[in-house]
């Protein structure tokens, strides 16, 4: 491929010599007699220019001014400066401004050709490195996109599975229809009001859907009983958090929900079950689901009682603030009116 060199010098004799020498070497050469010509050449031919030869001392734009402009607008085009012997300091300044090299005039053919070959080879390597870097960056972006899609699909599948499980739980008890999904809505809104990280919100969301999974093993005659439970029956109901934990023990993807499943009936005064945990022994995720669970249970009809109106349920929640529920969560729940969802 013929390489294109633009030689800029106000001296017609030097332009002619450069043209002859470089054409002989097989280069395509365009000559410019000043900065304005070079600027318009750059505007029209920028994609074809492989190298610029630039005289330092010219009327109008100086070589250094032009060099600074080129390095700003076309940093990938290498520039070799041409300077008179007495201009060595200026030559060094040009190097600092980004010139690839500088040559003193009069330029010998051999020196010129060697310098141009070296600078073109270095520019080509640099270009290849830039292209390689951009290739890998694009590949990385592509992989990140694919990973994101895969995670999204996995996430959707996980939630579809969780929803299926929660529906199975609700099938056992006609009165709890929609309970898990309402607990999910309330608990997630509390988590978001607390600005919890996305990963915690996801755990709260999944845990809300699965919290009562242990009820699968409780006889329907007890779950649907429309009168008060005997002590024995209540004891059986109280086994559902541990039963739930046993059910999900060997399912890897459900492990993050284990604390919510086991501990959603704990109370901050230590009078809950199954472990009698107190205060901060109960993780925040669990306390959030407990509050949402209790509020939805109060405002839904059950086999043994009808639903409480929202205002009364809110009063009930306030009444148990500091004993059953975390008072900070109760305050947030009421201040942000999260019960109106
Ligand atoms: Fe429960």
Boltz pocket constraint, residues with backbone or C-beta under 6 A from the ligand:
constraints:
  - pocket:
      binder: B
      contacts: [[A, 211], [A, 212], [A, 240], [A, 264], [A, 265]]
      max_distance: 6.0
